[in-house]
Amino acid sequence: MFNISSFLKRATGLLDSGELKKKEIQCIIKKYTNYECPRELIDIQKDTLVLKINPAYKMALFMKKNQILEELKDFGISDIR
């Protein structure tokens, strides 16, 4: 039988750990660069998105930086490094 409390506990865990935020950021990056950045390589420090990715992918991301930052404003991110 479906247990709602276990579902809510799991959903709360996702929200608390930032995994849901990282997943959304991952989708935005993929939308503009066609690169599926692993969530382990995405870090958020204050209002800066820090990506620990290959420089070639990072260059493709910086070409679309302004468009990506427009969508990331909802997450409180104002810069990408």
N, C-alpha and C positions, 0 to 999 in steps of 0.2 A: 504494500500500500504506500502511496505517496505521503511523505512526511514533510509538511510545510516548514517546520522548524529547522530541519537539516538544510533545506533549500535556502532559507533566509540566512542561516549561519554562513553558508558557502558564499552567498551573494555579498554579505557584509564583509567577509574576508577579502573578496576581490576589490571592493571599494576601498577598504582600509589599506591594502598593500599597494595601491596604485596600479594594479595590473589592468584594470579596466581602462584607465587613462592611457597607459602604454599601448594597449590594443587599439584605441582610437587614433593615437599618434602614428602607430604602425600603418593603419589604413590610409591616413592622410599622406604619409610618405610614399606609400605604394601608388596612390592615385597620381601623384605628380612625377615620380621618378621611375615607376615600374620596377622598383627594387623592394623586395620583402625583407625589411630590416628585422632581425631577430629581437625579441623583446629584451633579451639579456644585454643587448648592446645599447639600449635606450636608457638614459639617466636624466632625471630632472633635478636641477640644483637651483633653488629659489625660483627665479623667473627665466632660467636658461635651460634649453634643451641641449644636452650633451650626448653626442652620438659617437660611439667607439667603433666606427666602421672603416672600411677600406677607403683610402683617399680618392680613388676613382669614383666611387659611389657618392662620397661627400661632395665632390665637385659637381656632379649632376644635381645634387640636392641644392647646392648654393646657387645654381643657375635659376632655380625656381623659388629661391628663398623668400621673396616678398609674398608670393602667392601662398606658400606654405604657412608663413607667419600670420597671414590674414585669418586662416582657419584655426591656427593654434591660439589665437587671442582668447577664445572661449575657455582655454585651459590655463590662462594666466601666463603664457609663455611669450616673451618679447624678443628673444634672441636664440640663435642656433649656433652651436660650436661643435 
